Amino acid sequence: MEQQSIKAAFDSVKVIEDLNLLEVLDVEQETFKKANKDHLDIMMGKDWFSESLTQEQTDKINSVR
């Protein structure tokens, strides 16, 4: 479950990074970006999740939150 959750978190990181490349976001893209950031915030609030990450993974997630 941990690896699946980490993969899902990094799917969110990728979405956020991709949307950050766009100069202008429409309402749907803004909503999607916020949902992915919220997902990362929720997951990072779970001890079992945040404690299973490497420092590099933690830094990467925090860079897009």
PDB file of N, H, CA, C and O in Angstrom:
ATOM      1  N   MET A   1       0.820  -1.194   0.000  1.00  0.00           N
ATOM      2  CA  MET A   1       0.000   0.000   0.000  1.00  0.00           C
ATOM      3  C   MET A   1       0.869   1.264   0.000  1.00  0.00           C
ATOM      4  O   MET A   1       0.539   2.248  -0.663  1.00  0.00           O
ATOM      5  N   GLU A   2       1.968   1.233   0.740  1.00  0.00           N
ATOM      6  H   GLU A   2       2.236   0.435   1.279  1.00  0.00           H
ATOM      7  CA  GLU A   2       2.832   2.412   0.783  1.00  0.00           C
ATOM      8  C   GLU A   2       3.342   2.778  -0.604  1.00  0.00           C
ATOM      9  O   GLU A   2       3.286   3.942  -1.003  1.00  0.00           O
ATOM     10  N   GLN A   3       3.839   1.787  -1.340  1.00  0.00           N
ATOM     11  H   GLN A   3       3.884   0.842  -1.017  1.00  0.00           H
ATOM     12  CA  GLN A   3       4.385   2.089  -2.668  1.00  0.00           C
ATOM     13  C   GLN A   3       3.308   2.603  -3.609  1.00  0.00           C
ATOM     14  O   GLN A   3       3.561   3.491  -4.422  1.00  0.00           O
ATOM     15  N   GLN A   4       2.123   2.055  -3.503  1.00  0.00           N
ATOM     16  H   GLN A   4       1.918   1.333  -2.842  1.00  0.00           H
ATOM     17  CA  GLN A   4       1.006   2.513  -4.340  1.00  0.00           C
ATOM     18  C   GLN A   4       0.647   3.966  -3.993  1.00  0.00           C
ATOM     19  O   GLN A   4       0.363   4.773  -4.879  1.00  0.00           O
ATOM     20  N   SER A   5       0.664   4.281  -2.711  1.00  0.00           N
ATOM     21  H   SER A   5       0.895   3.626  -1.992  1.00  0.00           H
ATOM     22  CA  SER A   5       0.359   5.642  -2.270  1.00  0.00           C
ATOM     23  C   SER A   5       1.441   6.623  -2.701  1.00  0.00           C
ATOM     24  O   SER A   5       1.144   7.754  -3.085  1.00  0.00           O
ATOM     25  N   ILE A   6       2.699   6.187  -2.636  1.00  0.00           N
ATOM     26  H   ILE A   6       2.941   5.269  -2.324  1.00  0.00           H
ATOM     27  CA  ILE A   6       3.804   7.038  -3.076  1.00  0.00           C
ATOM     28  C   ILE A   6       3.691   7.292  -4.580  1.00  0.00           C
ATOM     29  O   ILE A   6       3.896   8.416  -5.037  1.00  0.00           O
ATOM     30  N   LYS A   7       3.368   6.259  -5.341  1.00  0.00           N
ATOM     31  H   LYS A   7       3.202   5.346  -4.969  1.00  0.00           H
ATOM     32  CA  LYS A   7       3.198   6.427  -6.785  1.00  0.00           C
ATOM     33  C   LYS A   7       2.072   7.417  -7.076  1.00  0.00           C
ATOM     34  O   LYS A   7       2.213   8.282  -7.940  1.00  0.00           O
ATOM     35  N   ALA A   8       0.968   7.293  -6.366  1.00  0.00           N
ATOM     36  H   ALA A   8       0.854   6.590  -5.663  1.00  0.00           H
ATOM     37  CA  ALA A   8      -0.160   8.206  -6.571  1.00  0.00           C
ATOM     38  C   ALA A   8       0.234   9.641  -6.230  1.00  0.00           C
ATOM     39  O   ALA A   8      -0.179  10.579  -6.913  1.00  0.00           O
ATOM     40  N   ALA A   9       1.028   9.812  -5.183  1.00  0.00           N
ATOM     41  H   ALA A   9       1.364   9.051  -4.628  1.00  0.00           H
ATOM     42  CA  ALA A   9       1.486  11.152  -4.807  1.00  0.00           C
ATOM     43  C   ALA A   9       2.362  11.741  -5.912  1.00  0.00           C
ATOM     44  O   ALA A   9       2.252  12.924  -6.236  1.00  0.00           O
ATOM     45  N   PHE A  10       3.224  10.914  -6.483  1.00  0.00           N
ATOM     46  H   PHE A  10       3.313   9.954  -6.220  1.00  0.00           H
ATOM     47  CA  PHE A  10       4.095  11.429  -7.539  1.00  0.00           C
ATOM     48  C   PHE A  10       3.357  11.617  -8.857  1.00  0.00           C
ATOM     49  O   PHE A  10       3.813  12.373  -9.716  1.00  0.00           O
ATOM     50  N   ASP A  11       2.231  10.945  -9.030  1.00  0.00           N
ATOM     51  H   ASP A  11       1.861  10.332  -8.332  1.00  0.00           H
ATOM     52  CA  ASP A  11       1.352  11.270 -10.161  1.00  0.00           C
ATOM     53  C   ASP A  11       0.825  12.697  -9.978  1.00  0.00           C
ATOM     54  O   ASP A  11       0.742  13.465 -10.937  1.00  0.00           O
ATOM     55  N   SER A  12       0.472  13.039  -8.740  1.00  0.00           N
ATOM     56  H   SER A  12       0.539  12.415  -7.961  1.00  0.00           H
ATOM     57  CA  SER A  12       0.012  14.401  -8.445  1.00  0.00           C
ATOM     58  C   SER A  12       1.126  15.416  -8.660  1.00  0.00           C
ATOM     59  O   SER A  12       0.886  16.497  -9.197  1.00  0.00           O
ATOM     60  N   VAL A  13       2.343  15.076  -8.244  1.00  0.00           N
ATOM     61  H   VAL A  13       2.539  14.197  -7.808  1.00  0.00           H
ATOM     62  CA  VAL A  13       3.487  15.967  -8.468  1.00  0.00           C
ATOM     63  C   VAL A  13       3.633  16.246  -9.959  1.00  0.00           C
ATOM     64  O   VAL A  13       3.826  17.395 -10.356  1.00  0.00           O
ATOM     65  N   LYS A  14       3.544  15.213 -10.784  1.00  0.00           N
ATOM     66  H   LYS A  14       3.387  14.280 -10.461  1.00  0.00           H
ATOM     67  CA  LYS A  14       3.700  15.366 -12.239  1.00  0.00           C
ATOM     68  C   LYS A  14       2.608  16.268 -12.805  1.00  0.00           C
ATOM     69  O   LYS A  14       2.885  17.139 -13.629  1.00  0.00           O
ATOM     70  N   VAL A  15       1.377  16.065 -12.368  1.00  0.00           N
ATOM     71  H   VAL A  15       1.151  15.357 -11.698  1.00  0.00           H
ATOM     72  CA  VAL A  15       0.265  16.901 -12.841  1.00  0.00           C
ATOM     73  C   VAL A  15       0.534  18.368 -12.506  1.00  0.00           C
ATOM     74  O   VAL A  15       0.383  19.242 -13.359  1.00  0.00           O
ATOM     75  N   ILE A  16       0.929  18.631 -11.275  1.00  0.00           N
ATOM     76  H   ILE A  16       1.052  17.921 -10.582  1.00  0.00           H
ATOM     77  CA  ILE A  16       1.193  20.002 -10.840  1.00  0.00           C
ATOM     78  C   ILE A  16       2.342  20.602 -11.648  1.00  0.00           C
ATOM     79  O   ILE A  16       2.248  21.736 -12.117  1.00  0.00           O
ATOM     80  N   GLU A  17       3.414  19.850 -11.808  1.00  0.00           N
ATOM     81  H   GLU A  17       3.491  18.929 -11.427  1.00  0.00           H
ATOM     82  CA  GLU A  17       4.548  20.343 -12.592  1.00  0.00           C
ATOM     83  C   GLU A  17       4.138  20.654 -14.028  1.00  0.00           C
ATOM     84  O   GLU A  17       4.530  21.683 -14.579  1.00  0.00           O
ATOM     85  N   ASP A  18       3.353  19.770 -14.633  1.00  0.00           N
ATOM     86  H   ASP A  18       3.035  18.934 -14.186  1.00  0.00           H
ATOM     87  CA  ASP A  18       2.907  19.988 -16.008  1.00  0.00           C
ATOM     88  C   ASP A  18       2.032  21.242 -16.108  1.00  0.00           C
ATOM     89  O   ASP A  18       2.178  22.033 -17.040  1.00  0.00           O
ATOM     90  N   LEU A  19       1.131  21.416 -15.151  1.00  0.00           N
ATOM     91  H   LEU A  19       1.012  20.773 -14.394  1.00  0.00           H
ATOM     92  CA  LEU A  19       0.265  22.596 -15.174  1.00  0.00           C
ATOM     93  C   LEU A  19       1.064  23.870 -14.910  1.00  0.00           C
ATOM     94  O   LEU A  19       0.719  24.937 -15.417  1.00  0.00           O
ATOM     95  N   ASN A  20       2.124  23.761 -14.123  1.00  0.00           N
ATOM     96  H   ASN A  20       2.405  22.894 -13.711  1.00  0.00           H
ATOM     97  CA  ASN A  20       2.965  24.933 -13.856  1.00  0.00           C
ATOM     98  C   ASN A  20       3.689  25.422 -15.112  1.00  0.00           C
ATOM     99  O   ASN A  20       4.141  26.566 -15.160  1.00  0.00           O
ATOM    100  N   LEU A  21       3.799  24.573 -16.114  1.00  0.00           N
ATOM    101  H   LEU A  21       3.432  23.644 -16.074  1.00  0.00           H
ATOM    102  CA  LEU A  21       4.462  24.957 -17.358  1.00  0.00           C
ATOM    103  C   LEU A  21       3.589  25.862 -18.229  1.00  0.00           C
ATOM    104  O   LEU A  21       4.085  26.569 -19.106  1.00  0.00           O
ATOM    105  N   LEU A  22       2.297  25.826 -17.971  1.00  0.00           N
ATOM    106  H   LEU A  22       1.894  25.251 -17.258  1.00  0.00           H
ATOM    107  CA  LEU A  22       1.364  26.629 -18.761  1.00  0.00           C
ATOM    108  C   LEU A  22       1.354  28.069 -18.253  1.00  0.00           C
ATOM    109  O   LEU A  22       1.419  28.313 -17.048  1.00  0.00           O
ATOM    110  N   GLU A  23       1.273  29.000 -19.167  1.00  0.00           N
ATOM    111  H   GLU A  23       1.220  28.802 -20.146  1.00  0.00           H
ATOM    112  CA  GLU A  23       1.265  30.413 -18.774  1.00  0.00           C
ATOM    113  C   GLU A  23      -0.047  30.803 -18.104  1.00  0.00           C
ATOM    114  O   GLU A  23      -0.063  31.566 -17.137  1.00  0.00           O
ATOM    115  N   VAL A  24      -1.133  30.275 -18.626  1.00  0.00           N
ATOM    116  H   VAL A  24      -1.120  29.655 -19.411  1.00  0.00           H
ATOM    117  CA  VAL A  24      -2.458  30.603 -18.101  1.00  0.00           C
ATOM    118  C   VAL A  24      -3.236  29.312 -17.928  1.00  0.00           C
ATOM    119  O   VAL A  24      -3.227  28.443 -18.800  1.00  0.00           O
ATOM    120  N   LEU A  25      -3.914  29.197 -16.781  1.00  0.00           N
ATOM    121  H   LEU A  25      -3.921  29.903 -16.073  1.00  0.00           H
ATOM    122  CA  LEU A  25      -4.749  28.023 -16.536  1.00  0.00           C
ATOM    123  C   LEU A  25      -6.212  28.428 -16.587  1.00  0.00           C
ATOM    124  O   LEU A  25      -6.590  29.503 -16.120  1.00  0.00           O
ATOM    125  N   ASP A  26      -7.031  27.550 -17.163  1.00  0.00           N
ATOM    126  H   ASP A  26      -6.724  26.677 -17.542  1.00  0.00           H
ATOM    127  CA  ASP A  26      -8.463  27.819 -17.119  1.00  0.00           C
ATOM    128  C   ASP A  26      -9.002  27.318 -15.775  1.00  0.00           C
ATOM    129  O   ASP A  26      -8.262  26.739 -14.979  1.00  0.00           O
ATOM    130  N   VAL A  27     -10.271  27.542 -15.538  1.00  0.00           N
ATOM    131  H   VAL A  27     -10.872  28.012 -16.184  1.00  0.00           H
ATOM    132  CA  VAL A  27     -10.872  27.201 -14.248  1.00  0.00           C
ATOM    133  C   VAL A  27     -10.740  25.708 -13.961  1.00  0.00           C
ATOM    134  O   VAL A  27     -10.436  25.319 -12.834  1.00  0.00           O
ATOM    135  N   GLU A  28     -10.962  24.884 -14.957  1.00  0.00           N
ATOM    136  H   GLU A  28     -11.209  25.200 -15.873  1.00  0.00           H
ATOM    137  CA  GLU A  28     -10.873  23.436 -14.781  1.00  0.00           C
ATOM    138  C   GLU A  28      -9.446  23.022 -14.399  1.00  0.00           C
ATOM    139  O   GLU A  28      -9.253  22.191 -13.512  1.00  0.00           O
ATOM    140  N   GLN A  29      -8.462  23.601 -15.067  1.00  0.00           N
ATOM    141  H   GLN A  29      -8.619  24.276 -15.787  1.00  0.00           H
ATOM    142  CA  GLN A  29      -7.066  23.280 -14.763  1.00  0.00           C
ATOM    143  C   GLN A  29      -6.682  23.766 -13.365  1.00  0.00           C
ATOM    144  O   GLN A  29      -5.971  23.067 -12.644  1.00  0.00           O
ATOM    145  N   GLU A  30      -7.142  24.945 -12.979  1.00  0.00           N
ATOM    146  H   GLU A  30      -7.720  25.513 -13.565  1.00  0.00           H
ATOM    147  CA  GLU A  30      -6.880  25.465 -11.626  1.00  0.00           C
ATOM    148  C   GLU A  30      -7.484  24.538 -10.571  1.00  0.00           C
ATOM    149  O   GLU A  30      -6.851  24.254  -9.554  1.00  0.00           O
ATOM    150  N   THR A  31      -8.694  24.074 -10.812  1.00  0.00           N
ATOM    151  H   THR A  31      -9.208  24.305 -11.638  1.00  0.00           H
ATOM    152  CA  THR A  31      -9.371  23.173  -9.885  1.00  0.00           C
ATOM    153  C   THR A  31      -8.623  21.847  -9.780  1.00  0.00           C
ATOM    154  O   THR A  31      -8.456  21.306  -8.687  1.00  0.00           O
ATOM    155  N   PHE A  32      -8.180  21.333 -10.910  1.00  0.00           N
ATOM    156  H   PHE A  32      -8.316  21.772 -11.798  1.00  0.00           H
ATOM    157  CA  PHE A  32      -7.440  20.072 -10.943  1.00  0.00           C
ATOM    158  C   PHE A  32      -6.104  20.212 -10.205  1.00  0.00           C
ATOM    159  O   PHE A  32      -5.691  19.317  -9.467  1.00  0.00           O
ATOM    160  N   LYS A  33      -5.442  21.349 -10.418  1.00  0.00           N
ATOM    161  H   LYS A  33      -5.778  22.076 -11.016  1.00  0.00           H
ATOM    162  CA  LYS A  33      -4.169  21.598  -9.745  1.00  0.00           C
ATOM    163  C   LYS A  33      -4.378  21.658  -8.228  1.00  0.00           C
ATOM    164  O   LYS A  33      -3.607  21.071  -7.469  1.00  0.00           O
ATOM    165  N   LYS A  34      -5.418  22.366  -7.795  1.00  0.00           N
ATOM    166  H   LYS A  34      -6.044  22.842  -8.412  1.00  0.00           H
ATOM    167  CA  LYS A  34      -5.712  22.479  -6.373  1.00  0.00           C
ATOM    168  C   LYS A  34      -6.032  21.114  -5.779  1.00  0.00           C
ATOM    169  O   LYS A  34      -5.592  20.807  -4.671  1.00  0.00           O
ATOM    170  N   ALA A  35      -6.782  20.298  -6.491  1.00  0.00           N
ATOM    171  H   ALA A  35      -7.139  20.547  -7.392  1.00  0.00           H
ATOM    172  CA  ALA A  35      -7.124  18.961  -5.998  1.00  0.00           C
ATOM    173  C   ALA A  35      -5.865  18.112  -5.804  1.00  0.00           C
ATOM    174  O   ALA A  35      -5.760  17.352  -4.842  1.00  0.00           O
ATOM    175  N   ASN A  36      -4.923  18.250  -6.719  1.00  0.00           N
ATOM    176  H   ASN A  36      -5.008  18.868  -7.501  1.00  0.00           H
ATOM    177  CA  ASN A  36      -3.676  17.491  -6.598  1.00  0.00           C
ATOM    178  C   ASN A  36      -2.816  18.014  -5.444  1.00  0.00           C
ATOM    179  O   ASN A  36      -2.178  17.231  -4.741  1.00  0.00           O
ATOM    180  N   LYS A  37      -2.799  19.331  -5.251  1.00  0.00           N
ATOM    181  H   LYS A  37      -3.317  19.967  -5.823  1.00  0.00           H
ATOM    182  CA  LYS A  37      -2.075  19.899  -4.106  1.00  0.00           C
ATOM    183  C   LYS A  37      -2.734  19.461  -2.802  1.00  0.00           C
ATOM    184  O   LYS A  37      -2.042  19.121  -1.843  1.00  0.00           O
ATOM    185  N   ASP A  38      -4.055  19.466  -2.759  1.00  0.00           N
ATOM    186  H   ASP A  38      -4.618  19.743  -3.538  1.00  0.00           H
ATOM    187  CA  ASP A  38      -4.777  19.018  -1.563  1.00  0.00           C
ATOM    188  C   ASP A  38      -4.453  17.557  -1.261  1.00  0.00           C
ATOM    189  O   ASP A  38      -4.278  17.182  -0.102  1.00  0.00           O
ATOM    190  N   HIS A  39      -4.374  16.738  -2.303  1.00  0.00           N
ATOM    191  H   HIS A  39      -4.516  17.042  -3.245  1.00  0.00           H
ATOM    192  CA  HIS A  39      -4.026  15.329  -2.140  1.00  0.00           C
ATOM    193  C   HIS A  39      -2.653  15.198  -1.473  1.00  0.00           C
ATOM    194  O   HIS A  39      -2.476  14.400  -0.552  1.00  0.00           O
ATOM    195  N   LEU A  40      -1.694  15.984  -1.943  1.00  0.00           N
ATOM    196  H   LEU A  40      -1.838  16.633  -2.690  1.00  0.00           H
ATOM    197  CA  LEU A  40      -0.350  15.929  -1.362  1.00  0.00           C
ATOM    198  C   LEU A  40      -0.365  16.404   0.089  1.00  0.00           C
ATOM    199  O   LEU A  40       0.315  15.823   0.934  1.00  0.00           O
ATOM    200  N   ASP A  41      -1.127  17.444   0.384  1.00  0.00           N
ATOM    201  H   ASP A  41      -1.680  17.916  -0.303  1.00  0.00           H
ATOM    202  CA  ASP A  41      -1.218  17.937   1.758  1.00  0.00           C
ATOM    203  C   ASP A  41      -1.798  16.865   2.685  1.00  0.00           C
ATOM    204  O   ASP A  41      -1.302  16.648   3.790  1.00  0.00           O
ATOM    205  N   ILE A  42      -2.836  16.216   2.225  1.00  0.00           N
ATOM    206  H   ILE A  42      -3.239  16.392   1.327  1.00  0.00           H
ATOM    207  CA  ILE A  42      -3.460  15.153   3.022  1.00  0.00           C
ATOM    208  C   ILE A  42      -2.472  14.017   3.266  1.00  0.00           C
ATOM    209  O   ILE A  42      -2.319  13.548   4.394  1.00  0.00           O
ATOM    210  N   MET A  43      -1.807  13.581   2.206  1.00  0.00           N
ATOM    211  H   MET A  43      -1.931  13.962   1.290  1.00  0.00           H
ATOM    212  CA  MET A  43      -0.884  12.452   2.347  1.00  0.00           C
ATOM    213  C   MET A  43       0.302  12.802   3.243  1.00  0.00           C
ATOM    214  O   MET A  43       0.733  11.979   4.051  1.00  0.00           O
ATOM    215  N   MET A  44       0.830  14.014   3.104  1.00  0.00           N
ATOM    216  H   MET A  44       0.480  14.683   2.448  1.00  0.00           H
ATOM    217  CA  MET A  44       1.975  14.406   3.928  1.00  0.00           C
ATOM    218  C   MET A  44       1.577  14.548   5.403  1.00  0.00           C
ATOM    219  O   MET A  44       2.440  14.532   6.281  1.00  0.00           O
ATOM    220  N   GLY A  45       0.301  14.685   5.668  1.00  0.00           N
ATOM    221  H   GLY A  45      -0.399  14.698   4.954  1.00  0.00           H
ATOM    222  CA  GLY A  45      -0.193  14.738   7.040  1.00  0.00           C
ATOM    223  C   GLY A  45      -0.315  13.383   7.697  1.00  0.00           C
ATOM    224  O   GLY A  45      -0.578  13.294   8.896  1.00  0.00           O
ATOM    225  N   LYS A  46      -0.130  12.333   6.930  1.00  0.00           N
ATOM    226  H   LYS A  46       0.084  12.406   5.955  1.00  0.00           H
ATOM    227  CA  LYS A  46      -0.213  10.961   7.455  1.00  0.00           C
ATOM    228  C   LYS A  46       1.202  10.489   7.799  1.00  0.00           C
ATOM    229  O   LYS A  46       2.068  10.402   6.928  1.00  0.00           O
ATOM    230  N   ASP A  47       1.421  10.188   9.080  1.00  0.00           N
ATOM    231  H   ASP A  47       0.717  10.259   9.787  1.00  0.00           H
ATOM    232  CA  ASP A  47       2.754   9.775   9.524  1.00  0.00           C
ATOM    233  C   ASP A  47       3.275   8.571   8.753  1.00  0.00           C
ATOM    234  O   ASP A  47       4.435   8.553   8.341  1.00  0.00           O
ATOM    235  N   TRP A  48       2.427   7.564   8.554  1.00  0.00           N
ATOM    236  H   TRP A  48       1.485   7.578   8.888  1.00  0.00           H
ATOM    237  CA  TRP A  48       2.883   6.345   7.880  1.00  0.00           C
ATOM    238  C   TRP A  48       3.367   6.646   6.471  1.00  0.00           C
ATOM    239  O   TRP A  48       4.255   5.969   5.953  1.00  0.00           O
ATOM    240  N   PHE A  49       2.776   7.671   5.851  1.00  0.00           N
ATOM    241  H   PHE A  49       2.055   8.221   6.272  1.00  0.00           H
ATOM    242  CA  PHE A  49       3.172   8.038   4.495  1.00  0.00           C
ATOM    243  C   PHE A  49       4.457   8.842   4.517  1.00  0.00           C
ATOM    244  O   PHE A  49       5.436   8.475   3.867  1.00  0.00           O
ATOM    245  N   SER A  50       4.457   9.939   5.263  1.00  0.00           N
ATOM    246  H   SER A  50       3.662  10.237   5.791  1.00  0.00           H
ATOM    247  CA  SER A  50       5.625  10.823   5.251  1.00  0.00           C
ATOM    248  C   SER A  50       6.875  10.126   5.789  1.00  0.00           C
ATOM    249  O   SER A  50       7.985  10.430   5.353  1.00  0.00           O
ATOM    250  N   GLU A  51       6.709   9.208   6.717  1.00  0.00           N
ATOM    251  H   GLU A  51       5.807   8.960   7.071  1.00  0.00           H
ATOM    252  CA  GLU A  51       7.857   8.481   7.263  1.00  0.00           C
ATOM    253  C   GLU A  51       8.405   7.431   6.298  1.00  0.00           C
ATOM    254  O   GLU A  51       9.524   6.952   6.479  1.00  0.00           O
ATOM    255  N   SER A  52       7.639   7.075   5.288  1.00  0.00           N
ATOM    256  H   SER A  52       6.730   7.465   5.141  1.00  0.00           H
ATOM    257  CA  SER A  52       8.103   6.067   4.324  1.00  0.00           C
ATOM    258  C   SER A  52       8.827   6.701   3.132  1.00  0.00           C
ATOM    259  O   SER A  52       9.359   5.989   2.281  1.00  0.00           O
ATOM    260  N   LEU A  53       8.848   8.035   3.070  1.00  0.00           N
ATOM    261  H   LEU A  53       8.415   8.614   3.761  1.00  0.00           H
ATOM    262  CA  LEU A  53       9.505   8.732   1.969  1.00  0.00           C
ATOM    263  C   LEU A  53      10.989   8.936   2.248  1.00  0.00           C
ATOM    264  O   LEU A  53      11.412   9.058   3.397  1.00  0.00           O
ATOM    265  N   THR A  54      11.763   8.969   1.179  1.00  0.00           N
ATOM    266  H   THR A  54      11.419   8.869   0.245  1.00  0.00           H
ATOM    267  CA  THR A  54      13.154   9.388   1.308  1.00  0.00           C
ATOM    268  C   THR A  54      13.166  10.914   1.439  1.00  0.00           C
ATOM    269  O   THR A  54      12.158  11.570   1.177  1.00  0.00           O
ATOM    270  N   GLN A  55      14.294  11.465   1.841  1.00  0.00           N
ATOM    271  H   GLN A  55      15.113  10.931   2.054  1.00  0.00           H
ATOM    272  CA  GLN A  55      14.397  12.920   1.944  1.00  0.00           C
ATOM    273  C   GLN A  55      14.207  13.563   0.575  1.00  0.00           C
ATOM    274  O   GLN A  55      13.588  14.621   0.462  1.00  0.00           O
ATOM    275  N   GLU A  56      14.737  12.925  -0.459  1.00  0.00           N
ATOM    276  H   GLU A  56      15.240  12.066  -0.367  1.00  0.00           H
ATOM    277  CA  GLU A  56      14.586  13.444  -1.821  1.00  0.00           C
ATOM    278  C   GLU A  56      13.115  13.485  -2.236  1.00  0.00           C
ATOM    279  O   GLU A  56      12.661  14.457  -2.839  1.00  0.00           O
ATOM    280  N   GLN A  57      12.381  12.435  -1.910  1.00  0.00           N
ATOM    281  H   GLN A  57      12.749  11.645  -1.420  1.00  0.00           H
ATOM    282  CA  GLN A  57      10.952  12.395  -2.238  1.00  0.00           C
ATOM    283  C   GLN A  57      10.192  13.476  -1.465  1.00  0.00           C
ATOM    284  O   GLN A  57       9.328  14.155  -2.020  1.00  0.00           O
ATOM    285  N   THR A  58      10.519  13.625  -0.197  1.00  0.00           N
ATOM    286  H   THR A  58      11.221  13.074   0.254  1.00  0.00           H
ATOM    287  CA  THR A  58       9.875  14.659   0.622  1.00  0.00           C
ATOM    288  C   THR A  58      10.142  16.034   0.037  1.00  0.00           C
ATOM    289  O   THR A  58       9.229  16.851  -0.083  1.00  0.00           O
ATOM    290  N   ASP A  59      11.390  16.294  -0.327  1.00  0.00           N
ATOM    291  H   ASP A  59      12.133  15.630  -0.229  1.00  0.00           H
ATOM    292  CA  ASP A  59      11.754  17.588  -0.909  1.00  0.00           C
ATOM    293  C   ASP A  59      10.991  17.847  -2.204  1.00  0.00           C
ATOM    294  O   ASP A  59      10.521  18.960  -2.442  1.00  0.00           O
ATOM    295  N   LYS A  60      10.870  16.823  -3.033  1.00  0.00           N
ATOM    296  H   LYS A  60      11.252  15.919  -2.839  1.00  0.00           H
ATOM    297  CA  LYS A  60      10.175  16.967  -4.323  1.00  0.00           C
ATOM    298  C   LYS A  60       8.707  17.301  -4.111  1.00  0.00           C
ATOM    299  O   LYS A  60       8.170  18.196  -4.764  1.00  0.00           O
ATOM    300  N   ILE A  61       8.057  16.584  -3.199  1.00  0.00           N
ATOM    301  H   ILE A  61       8.494  15.857  -2.669  1.00  0.00           H
ATOM    302  CA  ILE A  61       6.645  16.831  -2.919  1.00  0.00           C
ATOM    303  C   ILE A  61       6.477  18.239  -2.344  1.00  0.00           C
ATOM    304  O   ILE A  61       5.580  18.976  -2.753  1.00  0.00           O
ATOM    305  N   ASN A  62       7.328  18.604  -1.412  1.00  0.00           N
ATOM    306  H   ASN A  62       8.057  18.006  -1.080  1.00  0.00           H
ATOM    307  CA  ASN A  62       7.214  19.927  -0.794  1.00  0.00           C
ATOM    308  C   ASN A  62       7.470  21.053  -1.792  1.00  0.00           C
ATOM    309  O   ASN A  62       6.977  22.166  -1.605  1.00  0.00           O
ATOM    310  N   SER A  63       8.218  20.784  -2.827  1.00  0.00           N
ATOM    311  H   SER A  63       8.618  19.880  -2.978  1.00  0.00           H
ATOM    312  CA  SER A  63       8.526  21.822  -3.810  1.00  0.00           C
ATOM    313  C   SER A  63       7.318  22.220  -4.654  1.00  0.00           C
ATOM    314  O   SER A  63       7.312  23.298  -5.247  1.00  0.00           O
ATOM    315  N   VAL A  64       6.311  21.377  -4.717  1.00  0.00           N
ATOM    316  H   VAL A  64       6.316  20.501  -4.235  1.00  0.00           H
ATOM    317  CA  VAL A  64       5.123  21.696  -5.526  1.00  0.00           C
ATOM    318  C   VAL A  64       3.892  21.997  -4.668  1.00  0.00           C
ATOM    319  O   VAL A  64       2.853  22.398  -5.194  1.00  0.00           O
ATOM    320  N   ARG A  65       4.002  21.809  -3.372  1.00  0.00           N
ATOM    321  H   ARG A  65       4.846  21.483  -2.945  1.00  0.00           H
ATOM    322  CA  ARG A  65       2.862  22.090  -2.482  1.00  0.00           C
ATOM    323  C   ARG A  65       2.787  23.544  -2.276  1.00  0.00           C
ATOM    324  O   ARG A  65       1.905  24.022  -1.561  1.00  0.00           O
TER     325      ARG A  65
END
